[in-house]
Protein backbone atom coordinates (compact mmCIF):
# COMPACT_ATOMS: atom_id res chain seq x y z
CA UNK A 1 0.00 0.00 0.00
CA UNK A 2 2.16 2.78 -1.33
CA UNK A 3 -0.27 5.53 -0.33
CA UNK A 4 -0.01 4.77 3.41
CA UNK A 5 2.55 6.32 5.71
CA UNK A 6 5.12 3.98 7.22
CA UNK A 7 4.06 3.49 10.81
CA UNK A 8 6.84 1.27 12.12
CA UNK A 9 6.06 -1.57 14.46
CA UNK A 10 2.65 -1.98 16.04
CA UNK A 11 2.61 -1.17 19.75
CA UNK A 12 1.96 -4.82 20.63
CA UNK A 13 4.94 -6.15 18.62
CA UNK A 14 7.66 -7.93 20.57
CA UNK A 15 11.28 -7.06 19.85
CA UNK A 16 13.04 -9.38 17.42
CA UNK A 17 16.32 -11.07 18.27
CA UNK A 18 18.73 -12.61 15.76
CA UNK A 19 20.23 -15.89 16.87
CA UNK A 20 22.55 -18.37 15.24
CA UNK A 21 22.84 -22.03 16.20
CA UNK A 22 24.94 -22.79 19.28
CA UNK A 23 26.86 -25.45 17.34
CA UNK A 24 27.97 -22.71 14.92
CA UNK A 25 29.35 -20.65 17.81
CA UNK A 26 31.12 -23.71 19.25
CA UNK A 27 32.62 -24.51 15.83
CA UNK A 28 33.96 -20.95 15.55
CA UNK A 29 35.48 -21.20 19.04
CA UNK A 30 37.27 -24.51 18.50
CA UNK A 31 38.05 -23.68 14.85
CA UNK A 32 36.51 -26.90 13.58
CA UNK A 33 33.62 -28.15 11.53
CA UNK A 34 30.14 -28.31 13.01
CA UNK A 35 30.10 -32.09 12.63
CA UNK A 36 33.49 -32.74 14.25
CA UNK A 37 33.72 -34.79 17.43
CA UNK A 38 35.41 -31.97 19.33
CA UNK A 39 32.58 -29.56 18.51
CA UNK A 40 29.89 -32.13 19.28
CA UNK A 41 31.44 -33.00 22.67
CA UNK A 42 31.54 -29.37 23.79
CA UNK A 43 28.04 -28.74 22.42
CA UNK A 44 26.63 -31.71 24.32
CA UNK A 45 28.50 -30.67 27.49
CA UNK A 46 26.92 -27.22 27.28
CA UNK A 47 23.44 -28.69 26.83
CA UNK A 48 23.97 -31.08 29.76
CA UNK A 49 25.18 -28.31 32.07
CA UNK A 50 22.90 -25.42 31.09
CA UNK A 51 19.74 -26.85 29.52
CA UNK A 52 18.23 -25.99 26.17
CA UNK A 53 20.06 -24.27 23.34
CA UNK A 54 17.63 -21.35 23.39
CA UNK A 55 18.20 -20.86 27.11
CA UNK A 56 21.98 -20.88 26.59
CA UNK A 57 21.81 -18.40 23.71
CA UNK A 58 19.47 -15.97 25.47
CA UNK A 59 19.66 -16.28 29.25
CA UNK A 60 22.57 -18.28 30.70
CA UNK A 61 24.98 -15.90 32.45
CA UNK A 62 28.19 -15.42 30.50
CA UNK A 63 30.30 -16.22 33.57
CA UNK A 64 28.71 -19.68 33.74
CA UNK A 65 29.35 -20.25 30.05
CA UNK A 66 32.98 -19.17 30.50
CA UNK A 67 33.42 -21.75 33.27
CA UNK A 68 31.92 -24.53 31.16
CA UNK A 69 33.20 -23.70 27.67
CA UNK A 70 35.89 -21.06 28.07
CA UNK A 71 36.15 -17.31 27.74
CA UNK A 72 36.02 -17.35 23.94
CA UNK A 73 32.71 -19.22 23.97
CA UNK A 74 31.25 -16.68 26.39
CA UNK A 75 32.52 -13.88 24.12
CA UNK A 76 30.90 -15.53 21.09
CA UNK A 77 27.54 -15.80 22.85
CA UNK A 78 27.85 -12.17 24.03
CA UNK A 79 28.43 -11.02 20.45
CA UNK A 80 25.41 -12.98 19.21
CA UNK A 81 23.21 -11.53 21.97
CA UNK A 82 24.31 -7.99 21.15
CA UNK A 83 24.14 -8.48 17.37
CA UNK A 84 27.85 -7.86 16.86
CA UNK A 85 28.13 -10.21 13.92
CA UNK A 86 29.71 -9.71 10.53
CA UNK A 87 27.04 -10.61 7.97
CA UNK A 88 28.07 -11.11 4.36
CA UNK A 89 24.89 -11.45 2.26
CA UNK A 90 24.52 -14.15 -0.36
CA UNK A 91 23.75 -13.65 -4.02
CA UNK A 92 22.64 -15.62 -7.11
CA UNK A 93 22.33 -19.03 -5.43
CA UNK A 94 25.34 -18.51 -3.13
CA UNK A 95 24.60 -18.66 0.59
CA UNK A 96 25.50 -15.73 2.77
CA UNK A 97 28.03 -15.99 5.57
CA UNK A 98 27.89 -14.97 9.22
CA UNK A 99 31.15 -14.49 11.10
CA UNK A 100 31.31 -14.23 14.86
CA UNK A 101 35.03 -13.59 15.12
CA UNK A 102 36.82 -11.59 12.42
Order of alpha helices (4+ residues) and beta strands (2+ residues): alpha-alpha-alpha-alpha-alpha-beta-beta
